[in-house]
Amino acid sequence: METPLKYALEDQVGFLLRRVTQRHLTIFNEAIPEVTTTQFAVLAQLSALGPLSQNHLGRVTAMDGATIKGVVDRLTRQGLVETSPDPEDRRRLTVSLTAEGTALFAARMETGLAISARTLDPLTAAEQAQLLTLLARLT
């Protein structure tokens, strides 16, 4: 007779990833209260890549169109980014950092790196590298 399959929630990848995400978000929110993780991702990519179309910014931050629009709108209200019509296609918005956005990201970049390190802290250096490699393969 076969043993019936058991579904243990605590062994499921989605549950474990959600728990790790919750831990990471708690660490992030304590260290960088000015913006959310998705807003920080936008600041990081604009800092690294320069002004981008809103659509392209959504792709490089792994956000769908509705999500990136909401994030950009909130960052615009905070004075951290600004939008302007693309001179080649007026239907397209270009998003760029303001001086305030540039300053906030510069001031918090090291904190962002420390948040990642703290999230991974329970693992050895080899385990951290392996986890990041495996997670990248799942994307």
C-alpha positions as CSV (number, residue, x, y, z in Angstrom):
1,M,0.0,0.0,0.0
2,E,1.3,3.4,-0.9
3,T,1.8,6.1,1.7
4,P,-0.5,9.0,1.0
5,L,1.2,12.2,0.0
6,K,1.4,14.9,2.7
7,Y,1.3,18.6,2.0
8,A,3.3,20.4,4.6
9,L,3.0,24.2,4.0
10,E,6.3,24.9,5.7
11,D,8.1,22.8,3.1
12,Q,6.7,24.6,0.1
13,V,8.9,26.9,-1.9
14,G,6.3,29.7,-2.1
15,F,5.8,29.7,1.6
16,L,9.5,29.8,2.3
17,L,10.1,32.6,-0.2
18,R,7.3,34.6,1.3
19,R,8.8,34.2,4.8
20,V,12.2,35.2,3.6
21,T,10.6,38.2,1.8
22,Q,8.8,39.2,5.0
23,R,12.1,39.1,6.9
24,H,13.9,41.1,4.2
25,L,11.0,43.7,4.1
26,T,11.2,44.1,7.9
27,I,14.9,44.7,7.7
28,F,14.5,47.2,4.8
29,N,11.7,49.1,6.4
30,E,13.6,49.6,9.6
31,A,16.8,50.8,7.8
32,I,15.2,52.9,4.9
33,P,11.9,54.3,6.1
34,E,11.7,57.0,3.4
35,V,10.7,54.7,0.5
36,T,9.5,51.2,-0.1
37,T,11.6,48.4,-1.7
38,T,10.0,48.9,-5.1
39,Q,10.6,52.7,-4.9
40,F,14.2,52.1,-3.9
41,A,14.6,49.7,-6.9
42,V,13.4,52.5,-9.2
43,L,15.9,55.0,-7.6
44,A,18.7,52.4,-8.0
45,Q,18.0,51.7,-11.7
46,L,17.6,55.4,-12.6
47,S,20.9,56.1,-10.7
48,A,22.7,53.3,-12.6
49,L,21.1,53.7,-16.0
50,G,20.0,57.4,-16.2
51,P,16.7,58.6,-17.5
52,L,14.5,55.8,-18.9
53,S,11.1,55.5,-20.5
54,Q,8.5,54.4,-17.9
55,N,8.0,51.2,-19.9
56,H,11.7,50.4,-19.9
57,L,12.0,51.3,-16.2
58,G,9.2,48.8,-15.5
59,R,11.1,46.1,-17.4
60,V,14.5,46.7,-15.6
61,T,12.8,46.7,-12.2
62,A,10.6,43.7,-12.9
63,M,7.3,45.6,-12.5
64,D,4.2,45.5,-14.8
65,G,2.9,48.6,-16.4
66,A,0.3,49.4,-13.7
67,T,2.7,48.9,-10.8
68,I,5.5,51.0,-12.3
69,K,3.1,53.8,-13.1
70,G,1.9,53.8,-9.4
71,V,5.5,53.7,-8.1
72,V,6.6,56.6,-10.4
73,D,3.5,58.6,-9.5
74,R,4.3,58.2,-5.7
75,L,8.0,59.0,-6.3
76,T,7.0,62.1,-8.3
77,R,4.7,63.3,-5.5
78,Q,7.7,62.8,-3.1
79,G,9.9,64.9,-5.4
80,L,12.3,62.1,-6.0
81,V,11.7,61.6,-9.7
82,E,10.3,63.7,-12.5
83,T,8.7,62.8,-15.8
84,S,8.8,64.5,-19.1
85,P,7.4,63.7,-22.5
86,D,9.9,61.8,-24.7
87,P,11.0,64.3,-27.5
88,E,10.9,61.5,-30.1
89,D,7.5,60.1,-29.0
90,R,5.3,62.4,-27.0
91,R,3.1,59.5,-25.9
92,R,6.0,58.1,-24.0
93,L,7.1,59.4,-20.6
94,T,10.8,59.6,-19.6
95,V,11.5,59.2,-15.9
96,S,14.6,60.8,-14.3
97,L,15.9,61.4,-10.8
98,T,15.6,64.8,-9.3
99,A,18.4,66.2,-7.2
100,E,16.5,65.0,-4.1
101,G,16.2,61.5,-5.5
102,T,19.8,61.4,-6.4
103,A,20.8,62.6,-2.9
104,L,18.5,60.1,-1.2
105,F,19.8,57.1,-3.2
106,A,23.5,58.2,-2.7
107,A,22.8,58.5,1.1
108,R,21.1,55.1,1.3
109,M,23.0,53.0,-1.2
110,E,25.4,51.6,1.4
111,T,22.4,51.0,3.7
112,G,20.8,49.0,0.8
113,L,23.9,46.9,0.5
114,A,23.9,46.3,4.3
115,I,20.2,45.3,4.2
116,S,21.1,42.6,1.6
117,A,24.0,41.4,3.8
118,R,21.8,41.3,6.9
119,T,19.1,39.3,5.0
120,L,21.7,36.7,4.0
121,D,23.6,36.9,7.3
122,P,22.4,33.5,8.7
123,L,24.2,31.8,5.7
124,T,27.9,31.2,5.2
125,A,29.6,33.1,2.3
126,A,29.5,30.0,0.1
127,E,25.8,29.4,1.0
128,Q,25.0,33.0,0.1
129,A,26.7,32.7,-3.3
130,Q,24.9,29.4,-3.9
131,L,21.5,30.8,-2.9
132,L,21.9,33.9,-5.1
133,T,22.9,31.7,-8.1
134,L,20.0,29.4,-7.6
135,L,17.5,32.2,-7.2
136,A,18.8,33.8,-10.4
137,R,18.2,30.5,-12.2
138,L,14.5,30.6,-11.1
139,T,13.8,34.1,-12.5
